[in-house]
């Protein structure tokens, strides 16, 4: 039984060694180049366009005439005459 346990232990050590070599290869080879692509020399300057808003004020050189003498709110006619006997 001790021989079988020794063979199992050697098998586990060999498998762990192979997995460690594969992980080392991936992180120093192909995966390392993918990870370093994000921190390369690429420089992108994004500047939003300037927004120009033109506001035209209303023309007030000729305002509408007002009639402040009339207290009747029904229009421009004077109030009816008061004809009492």
C-alpha positions as CSV (number, residue, x, y, z in Angstrom):
1,X,0.0,0.0,0.0
2,X,2.8,2.4,0.6
3,X,4.0,2.0,-3.0
4,X,0.6,3.0,-4.3
5,X,0.5,6.1,-2.0
6,X,4.0,7.1,-3.3
7,X,2.9,6.7,-6.9
8,X,-0.2,8.8,-6.2
9,X,1.9,11.5,-4.5
10,X,4.4,11.7,-7.4
11,X,1.5,11.9,-9.9
12,X,-0.1,14.8,-8.0
13,X,3.3,16.6,-7.8
14,X,3.8,16.2,-11.6
15,X,0.3,17.4,-12.4
16,X,0.7,20.4,-10.2
17,X,4.0,21.2,-11.8
18,X,2.6,20.9,-15.3
19,X,-0.3,23.2,-14.4
20,X,2.1,25.7,-12.9
21,X,4.2,25.7,-16.1
22,X,1.0,26.2,-18.2
23,X,-0.2,29.1,-16.0
24,X,3.3,30.7,-16.1
25,X,3.3,30.5,-19.9
26,X,-0.1,32.0,-20.3
27,X,0.5,34.9,-18.0
28,X,4.0,35.7,-19.4
29,X,3.0,35.1,-23.1
30,X,-0.3,35.5,-24.8
31,X,-2.3,36.9,-21.8
32,X,0.5,39.3,-20.9
33,X,0.2,41.0,-24.3
34,X,-3.5,41.3,-24.0
35,X,-3.2,42.9,-20.5
36,X,-0.5,45.4,-21.7
37,X,-2.5,46.6,-24.7
38,X,-4.7,48.7,-22.4
39,X,-1.7,50.5,-21.0
40,X,0.1,51.2,-24.2
41,X,1.0,54.5,-25.9
42,X,-2.4,55.2,-27.4
43,X,-3.5,58.8,-26.7
44,X,-7.0,59.8,-27.7
45,X,-8.1,63.4,-27.2
46,X,-11.8,63.9,-27.3
47,X,-13.0,67.5,-27.4
48,X,-16.8,68.2,-27.6
49,X,-17.8,70.8,-30.2
50,X,-18.5,74.3,-28.9
51,X,-22.1,75.1,-28.7
52,X,-23.1,78.6,-29.9
53,X,-26.6,79.8,-29.0
54,X,-27.8,82.9,-30.8
55,X,-30.7,84.6,-29.0
56,X,-32.6,87.2,-31.0
57,X,-34.3,89.7,-28.7
58,X,-37.7,90.9,-29.8
59,X,-37.9,94.2,-31.7
60,X,-39.4,96.8,-29.3
61,X,-38.8,99.9,-31.4
62,X,-42.5,100.1,-32.3
63,X,-44.5,98.9,-29.3
64,X,-48.3,98.4,-29.6
65,X,-50.4,101.4,-28.5
66,X,-52.1,101.3,-25.2
67,X,-55.3,103.1,-24.1
68,X,-55.1,103.7,-20.4
69,X,-58.0,106.2,-20.3
70,X,-60.7,103.5,-20.9
71,X,-61.9,101.6,-17.8
72,X,-64.2,99.4,-19.8
73,X,-62.7,96.0,-20.4
74,X,-65.0,95.2,-23.2
75,X,-62.9,96.8,-25.9
76,X,-62.2,100.3,-27.2
77,X,-65.7,101.6,-26.9
78,X,-66.7,104.0,-24.1
79,X,-69.2,102.8,-21.5
80,X,-72.9,103.3,-22.3
81,X,-74.5,106.6,-21.3
82,X,-76.5,106.7,-18.1
83,X,-80.0,107.9,-19.2
84,X,-82.2,108.2,-16.2
85,X,-85.6,110.1,-16.2
